[in-house]
Amino acid sequence: MARAVQNENSLLRKIERIRGRQLASGVILGIGDDAALFRPTSGREMVLTCDWFLEGTHFLSDKHPPASIGWKCLARAISDVAAMGGAPKCFLLSLALPNFRTSRWLDEFLRGLDRASRRFHCPLAGGDTTERNEILINITVVGEVRTGRALLRSGIRAGDIIYVSGRLGEAELGLRRLRQAKKIASIKSPLLRKHLYPEPRVRLGRWLAEKRLVTAMMDLSDGLSSDLPRLCEASRVGAVVHAAKLPSLPKTHLADISDSDALQLALHGGDDYELLFTVPPRKARRIPPLLDGLPLTAIGLITRDRRILISEGNGNTHALPAHGWDPFRKAAKKISI
Amino acid sequence: MARAVQNENSLLRKIERIRGRQLASGVILGIGDDAALFRPTSGREMVLTCDWFLEGTHFLSDKHPPASIGWKCLARAISDVAAMGGAPKCFLLSLALPNFRTSRWLDEFLRGLDRASRRFHCPLAGGDTTERNEILINITVVGEVRTGRALLRSGIRAGDIIYVSGRLGEAELGLRRLRQAKKIASIKSPLLRKHLYPEPRVRLGRWLAEKRLVTAMMDLSDGLSSDLPRLCEASRVGAVVHAAKLPSLPKTHLADISDSDALQLALHGGDDYELLFTVPPRKARRIPPLLDGLPLTAIGLITRDRRILISEGNGNTHALPAHGWDPFRKAAKKISI
């Protein structure tokens, strides 16, 4: 039977089991010393990112399975590395939790974390633990990208075509379903899969960086209507998005919601971790409609005029309000998940 | 007048001001994109560490000046890099805080953080922010060390001499004084200085690594009686510490506490961020009693026998109980500070 830990060392021993194939990834010293040691690959720059994942703010411990919390905290941090065109190399885990969570909950959490770590070839290199009345998680991911090849948010030109990967709104729909549930969600529900187990688009990001097809890129974490303005702001441009082109949810998912709902989900739903990127028109023919089964869809155009517009057809074009997630905006939902 | 922020972007603009001299330190892309980019120096390994600094666990917002919280959250993470013999290169800040803290409190916090960042040549490279009912801080520091020269906890041999830098117990005494205070502590109190503004021993750590004088090293964050067993455990050795040799507090600090209290503070007091290291006897003459004004003191010997003993003179040698800080031990104090 799983037991609560007696001290910090025994907690570290539990965590240490998931270290994965460190050496292959450049980690030459992992958990157990004051810091980890990582040997960078020559000709590469390091991609550095960190991400909060907090009980009550980003997940609910009475609704989210611990394995999903473990998977998702790492997957969403890796998504930031994917968004630069980088490859994840290792991560640090900062974990604060109540003592009663150090037995079964922790084991399940570590199982999900370990699965994501193996799936994305991103071993655990180190971290910090402490006791706390709530579960607090912070993940740092270290990645690598060929020198000079990182894809930034800036660099867009007017006339570039805006693309997204995958489908938009699915994670938000999963969240709605989860909120209606009375207890911890089943891991196997296909409708919840994208909310519980998002897939950072590492392979796509690296492919786009290697092929030099892209002028700018970011990942969609807060929703298209909040993230697209950030991308445009970095390049001092605007955009027109064509509603009809958005890869919103397929009808099979939508028995109980309208087309207009599906559009709202695609525009404002968070947590999709798809990639949003811009491609010069002359390179657009080199973007396939599917890459390894993942749809890549042109959804609009970059404009010199710095407004962010949505065209709903019939000449009906209007400003796209940013209704995605912002933890500090007064009108923001209190809980992002 | 300082104002609370209206959204996450305006918070980021406040934080961005403290980025420091990024380029000189290898940071080629800082705040404002999905991740930061860092160009490693050739022939160096990366030192990676992260550290919690949480309201109520590591600091009290009604006692600790916000500038001290800013300084200390970075200084203690840098101390882990110093403990490997590395040089800090940049850091990531994860900050969660209530909206009412985003005006004056945040400005003061950032002032302290900025000072530490400049003092230790460790610019801000990126981070993550969110709103939360308590102040949560997590710091990741990226450092560098010449390939193969990092000083680990393992590598000690029986007969090695145990050294510590500085004085022990001063930070814990400062904490006692702070607890007695009725309000936010004055930044200028010399008795509180080491508790509020600890100085990671970066220069000493790098000097020891460059000169190859040391078999193992770590920093003292939880107290000698808790940290020395960890150092010994990593090398499967034991130790005898000589009480009389411990660099405890000078009499001037101790008007109201006894010699025995001073010994307890030196053995079990946390937060000193001094370096603990072991030196082979044949190299001991190359360790000066002072390095740039910082005392280096031999306090005991490494033994083959794996116990941790303290010798109080007159043949009175007994086991040294680990009474430092451990957040998960049942008998641990609820608050480490």
Interface residues (C-beta under 8 A of the other chain):
Chain A: V5 Q6 N7 E8 S10 L11 I28 L29 G32 D33 D34 A35 A36 L37 F38 R39 P40 S42 E45 M46 V47 L48 T49 C50 D51 W52 L54 T57 D80 V81 A83 M84 G86 C90 L92 S94 A96 N99 T102 A125 G126 G127 D128 T129 T130 E131 R132 L136 N138 T140 V141 V142 G143 V145 T147 A150 L152 R153 M218 D219 A234 D326 P327 F328 R329 K330
Chain B: V5 Q6 N7 E8 S10 L11 I28 L29 G32 D33 D34 A35 A36 L37 F38 R39 P40 S42 E45 M46 V47 L48 T49 C50 D51 W52 L54 T57 D80 V81 A83 M84 G86 C90 L92 S94 A96 N99 T102 A125 G126 G127 D128 T129 T130 E131 R132 L136 N138 T140 V141 V142 G143 V145 T147 A150 L152 R153 M218 D219 A234 D326 P327 F328 R329 K330 A332
